[in-house]
Amino acid sequence: MNFFHLLRIAYQAIVRNKTRAGLTMLGIIIGIAAVITLVDFGQSSSLNINQQITQTGTNMVMVMRNFMRQGGVNIGSGSIQTLVVKDAEAIKEKVSHVEAVSAGVNSSGQLVYGPNNWPGSIQGGDVDYFSIRKYEVARGIQYSDEDVRTAAKVCLLGQTVIDNLFPNEDPVGKTVRFGKIPFKIIGTLAPKGQNAMGQDQDDIVIAPYTTVQKRILAIPYIHSIYISADNESNVQSVMDDVTSLLRAQHKIRPGAQDDFMVRSQQQMLQMMDSISGFVFLLVVIAACISLIVGGIGIMNIMYVTVTERIKEIGLRMAIGAKNRDVLLQFLTESTILSLIGGAIGIVLGVLLSYVILSLILHWPLVISIFTIVVSFLVCAAIGIFFGWFPAQKAASLDPITALRFE
């Protein structure tokens, strides 16, 4: 029995029971579509996170107040006052491979302009804060060193704040109140969208850190220090030097806990990749379970098919069909069912990836050709593996017993 004859017999058997064939393929279709969609989603998510973090500069290093423990109890970082402006100045003067440094403070409150108000946040930074955090001025100007020195009440607005406070006018030159303090708007920021954590980077007001520190918060310390290394390859060296310098500045004894944290964007990228990889593994395992269930469905239906066609099998054997021919006949049917289901699942998976990633989430569309090829090969393997046992049962039937079967 040649291959094309096997295909014709398998096709006729499948067409005779279209509904059963469709239901049999359903598990494979869902499983393959899930695998394709989840793999594409994972890769697109990882690429999107990488792009978002890269936008803020992979050579950026952040120094933040550390969570402290007192008497075995975590007292948080809210009351920690260990970072000061002198720390930022020392880093700029003494640490090698540092391109820019900015002290940072932040606060949240109500922004008011005329009848409009918006609950927002204000970020205080030095003049280098814009280059370190990759913020670009869309209109107007950036504040100067003199504005930082005098704690001038000037600011720049992000696009989200503009949309809510100034929907129909240019905000540059206007005055907005943050709480009870008026700020003159000297510029607007180019839109950046959401960051890797899903936070809106345009929902922000940037002002001199001295203004936020003295006029809003009334504190002598700062919340963070932003550092830009001169090269991505020098980030770890800068982190090590900053740690050593601040431990000396803060007079921390050897073996004692740091009262600060030094983090880089590269570490954040690695952490996000690790989390994404773990979640991706879980969803792929779930999709593979669906494929196994689909394969069991094929095996179940093929057992039913063998039982229904025992007389047909006996007749074929009586007129000269060999056990090998019967085995190949039922293996071909199960493999074709699996491959058709896989092909439909691949098309459905690609379509779902396009709709979810491009149309709904507006993420970069990543279609994994490797996953498609592997999925198709897995379908063939499922058809052969789960079809083998029913086919073996059919091939082992005694022709005389099969012809007598009622």
N, C-alpha and C positions, 0 to 999 in steps of 0.2 A: 504494500500500500504506500503510494508516494505522498509527499508532503502536501501537495495541492489537493489531493483527494481527502486527506485528513482535514484540511481547512474547510473544504466544502461540506463535509459531514458535520463538523463542529458548528459551522454557520447555520446549517439547517436545524440542528438541535436547539441552538440558542433562539433562533427566530420563532420556532414552534412555541416557545414559552417566554414571550417578551417581558411580561410582568414579573415573572420569577427571576429572569436574568437581570432586570433593572433593580429589583430589591436586593439581589445577591451582590451586585456591583456597588450598592449604596455605601456599604462600610468602607470599601476601597476608595471610592470617590471622596468621601468625607475625610478619611485619613490622609490621602495624598494632598488634597486641598489644604488641610490644616498644616501639614508639614511645609508645603511651599509658602503659604501665607506667613507662618510663624518664623521660618528661616529668613524670609525677606524682611519681615517686621524687625527681627533681631538685628540684622545687618544694617537696615536703614536707621534704626534707633541708635546703634553704635556710631554710625557715620555722622548722624545729626548731633550727637553728644560731642563727638570729636571736633566737629566744625564749630559748635558753640563755645567749647573751651578754648579752641585755637583762636577764636575771634578776640578773646580777652588776653591773648599772649601766652605762649607756652614757656616764656622765659620770666614769667612773673612769680615772685615769692611773696608770701603774706606772713606777717607776724601778728599774732592775736594773743589776747589775754587767755591764760590757761585756766581750766577748771581746777580749783584748789580743794584739798581735803584738810579738814581740821578735826582732830579727835576721831578720825576714821569716818567722818561725814563729809560728803561732797557738798561744798557751799557754793558751787557755781562760779561764774565769772563776772556776774553783774556788779559786784562790789570790789572787784580786784582793780587796784589803781597802780599797777606796777609799770605800765608803759607810759613813757613821757616823751616830750618833744626832743629832749637831749639824746634819747635812744636813737631816734631817726637821724639826728645830726651826726651822731657817732658812726652809725652805719655808713652814711654818705661819705664821711671823711676817712674812715679806717678800713673798710672792707673792699677788697679788690674785686674787679670785674662787675662793679655796680654801675649801671648807666643812669638810673634815676631813683629817687626815694621820695615818698610822700607820707606824711602823717595822716591818719584817718579817724574821723569821729562821725557818728550818725545819730539821728533822732527821728522820731515819727510824730506826726501831728496833723492838724487841719490846715489846709491851704485855702485861702479865701481871696477871691477877686470879684468885687461888686456883689451881685446876687448869687454867684457861683461859688461852690466850695467842693473840696476833694480831700479825702483822707490819704495823705501821702507821706513820703519819707524824704529827709534831707541828708545828703552825704557831704561831709566836709573834707576837703583835700587841699594839698599844696598845688602849685601850678603844674607840677609834673604828674599829678593824678590822672589827667586826661590822656597823656601818652602811655602811662603804665596800664590803665584800664581800657585803652583803645576807644575812648570816646572822642568823636569828632564834632566840631562846632558847625552846625548847618547854617545858621544866620547869626549875625552879631559878632561879638568878640569874647575871648576868654579873659578871666580876671588875671590881674598881674601880681607880681611879688609885693608891690606896694599895697594892693588890696588885702593880701594875706597879712602883711605887717601891721596894718591899721585895723584889721578885723572889719573891713568894709561890708556893708549890708547890700551885697550884690549877689546875683545867682544866675544860673542857666537852667532851663527847663527841658525835661524829656518830653517826647511826643505824646505819651498818654496823659500827662498833666496838662499839656497844651490843649488836647482834644476836649478835656473836661472843663477847663477854666476859660479857655479862649477859643471856642468853637468857630467863631466867625471873624476873628481879628488877629493881627500880628501882635504877639506879646512883647516883642523887643521894645524896651523903653518904658513899659508899663511897670506898675508896682503891685506886688502880690504880698499878702500877709501870711506868714507862717506862725500860727498862734497869734500872738499880739505884736510880733516884730515885722515891720515892713521891709521887703527886699526889692531892690530895683533889678528888673530883668535885663541883663546885658547881652544875652544870647540864647540860642536854642540848640539842642543836641540832635545829631543825625540818628534816626531810628535804628535800634539794634535787635528788637524782638525779644523772645524769651531766651533765658539761659538754659543750661543743661538740667537744672532743677525745676524748670517750668516757671520760673519767676520772670515777671515782666521787667526787663532792663530799662524800659522807657518810662516807667512810673517812678521818676526820680527828679530831685532838685539837687544840683551841685553848687556848693558855695565854698568860700575859703574856710579851712578847718578852724582857724582862729575865731571866725564869726560864730560858727556852730558851738565851738568849745566854750567861748566866753559869754556870748549873748543869749544862747538858747539853753545850753546845758549847765553853764556856770561850774565847770569842773577844771581842775589843774592838770589832769592826765588825758591821755588819748586812748582810743579803743583799739587801733590797729596801725600797722606800718606796711605800706605797699612798696615793693622793691622790684625794679626791672634789671635783670642781669644783662650784661652786654652781649651774651651769646647763650643759646639754649644748652650748649655743652658745659657751660660753667654754672648752671643752676645749683647742682649739688654742692659745688665748692662754696658758692655764696651762702647756701643754707648752713653749711658746717661753720663757716667763719662768723655768720650772724649769731648762731647759737653760742659759740665760744665768747664772742664779744659781749652779748647780753648777759650771760652768766657772770662775767667779770664785772659788768656795769651794775648788776643787781646784787653782787656779792653773795652768790649762791654757793654754798659749800659743796665739795665733791660728794657725789652720791645723793644729794638732795634733789627734790623735784623742781623742775623748771616752773617759773611763774608765767611762762609765755609758751606759745606754740609757733613753730615755723613750718609752714606748708607751702607747697608749690602746685602750680597748675598741672604739672606732670603727674604728681601724686593723685590729684583729683581724677585725672584721666585714667590712670591705672585702676583706681578704686571703682569708677563708673564702669570700666570695661569688665572688671571682676564681677560686679553685681549683675551687669547685663548678661555675662556668660553663664552665670548660675541660673538666672531666670530663664534664659534661652534653653539651657539643658533640661530644665523641668518641663517646659512646654513641648519640647521635641519628644521627650519620654512619653508625655500624655498623647501626642499625635501617633507615636509608634504603637502605643497600646490600642489606639483606634484601628491601626492597620492590622494588628494581630487579630482583633475582633472581626475585622472584615475578612481576613483569611479563614478564620474558623467558620464564618458564614458560608464561604465558598465550599469548604470541605463538607459542611452539613448538607448543602443543596446538592452537591455532587453525589453524596451517599444516597439521597432521595432519588436522584436521577438514575443511578445504577439500579436501585430497587425497581423503579418503574420500567426500566428497559432490559430486564433480565431475559425476557423472551427474545428481544432483538439481538442481545449479545449471544445467546445460544444459537440463533439462526446464523449469525455471521460466522461463528466457530464451526458450525455444521457444514457450511459451504466453503470452508478453507481458510478462514481468518485465523491467524496465530495469536497466541497469548500476547505477544509483543505488539501486534496490531491493535488489539483491544486496549492495551495499556496506553499506547500512544494516542489513541482516539480520545479517551477521557482526559488524559493529561493536556492535550491540545485544547479541549473545551474549557477546562479550568484556567489554563494560561491565557486564552483569548478573553475570557470574562475578566480576569484580573487586569490584563493590559488595556482593555477598553475602559474599564473603570479608572485605571491610572491615567489614561489620556484625558478623560473627562475631568478628573481631579486636578490635573496639571493646568488645564485651561481655566478651570474655576479658581484655582489658587492664584494664578497670575492676574486674573480679573479682579479678585478680591484685594490683592496686593495693590493694584493700581487705584482702586476706589478708596481704600483705607489710607494708603500712604500719600498719594498725590492729591486726591480730591478732598479728603476729610482732614488729615493731619498736616498736609502741605510739607511733608518730609521728602528728602531725595528718594526717588524710586530706585531700588536695587533689586534686580532680578538675578537670582543665582542659577546660572546655567548648569553648574556642577550639581546642585541639588535636584534640578529637573532630570538630569541624566540618571543620577543615582536613584531617584524615586521611580523612574521607569524600569530600571533594572531590578529594584526591590519588588515591583509589581510582578515581574516575570518570575522572580524567585518565590514569591508568595503563591502564585498560581501553580507552580511546579510542586512546591513543598506540600501545600495543603490539598492539592489535587492528587498527589501520589497515592495516598492511602485508599481513597475511593476507586482510583484507577486500578490499583493492585487487587482490590477486592473483585472488580469486574473481570480482570484478566485471569483470576484464579478460579472462576466459575467452571463447573463441569457442564459441557454442552448439553448432555442428555437431561441432567437435572434442571438446567435453565429452560429447556424447551417444554418441560412438564410444569413449570412454575405457573401458578394461577394468581 
